[in-house]
Amino acid sequence: MNSYTPSKHVMALATYLSLLPMVYFLPKWLTTYLPENELLRLMILLAIIVPITSYIVLPSVVKVLKLIK
């Protein structure tokens, strides 16, 4: 089985580009549903953003890069 692992630089760029819109837009979209407590709000947002990035976005990036290679 041929395994492909992108370079650390490519993964860092993919992480940055995937986090940027989520960190910018999600708090604005969910502000009415989030608590007033800043720490709790941050914890909830991170609980949403991290799995999306880890389990959906970055594996998709690796698959696309593997197809391009």
N, C-alpha and C positions, 0 to 999 in steps of 0.2 A: 504494500500500500504506500502510495506516494504522499508524504505529508508536506504541507507548505506552511511555513511560518513567516509572516511579513517581518521586516526589520522593526526594531524598537522605535525608530523615527517615524515610520509609516503609521504604526499603531498609536503613537503619541499624537500625531496629526489627526488621525481618525477620531480619537477620543476627544480631542479639542473641538473638532468640527461637529461632533455629535452632541456634546454637552452644551455648546454655545446657545443653540436655539431653545433647548429645554430649560436651561437656567434663566434665560431671558423671558420666555413666554409663559411657562407653566405657573410661576408665582402670580402673574397678572391674571391668567385665566382662572386660577383656583382660589384667588384671594377671598371670595365670598364664602367659600366652604372651609377655609382654614381657620384655626383658632387665633386669638389675638396674641397669645404667648409666642414670642419670637423663636425661642428654642424649640418649642413643640412644632411650630410651623416649619422650621428648617428640617427637623427630623422627619416630618411627614413628606416634605418635598424630596429629601434625599432617598427616602424609602421608595419613592416613585421613580426618580431619575436613575439611580444606580442599577436597578434590575433591567430597565429598558436599555440602558447603555451596554450592560454586561451580557445580557441574554438575547438581545435582538439586534442592536446596531452593530456592535463589533464583530459578532459572528457573520453577519451579512457582509460586512466589509471584507473579511477574510475570504469568504466564498467568491466575492466579485474579483478580488485581487488574484485568487487562484485561477479563475477563468481567464483573466487577462494575461497571466504569466505564460 
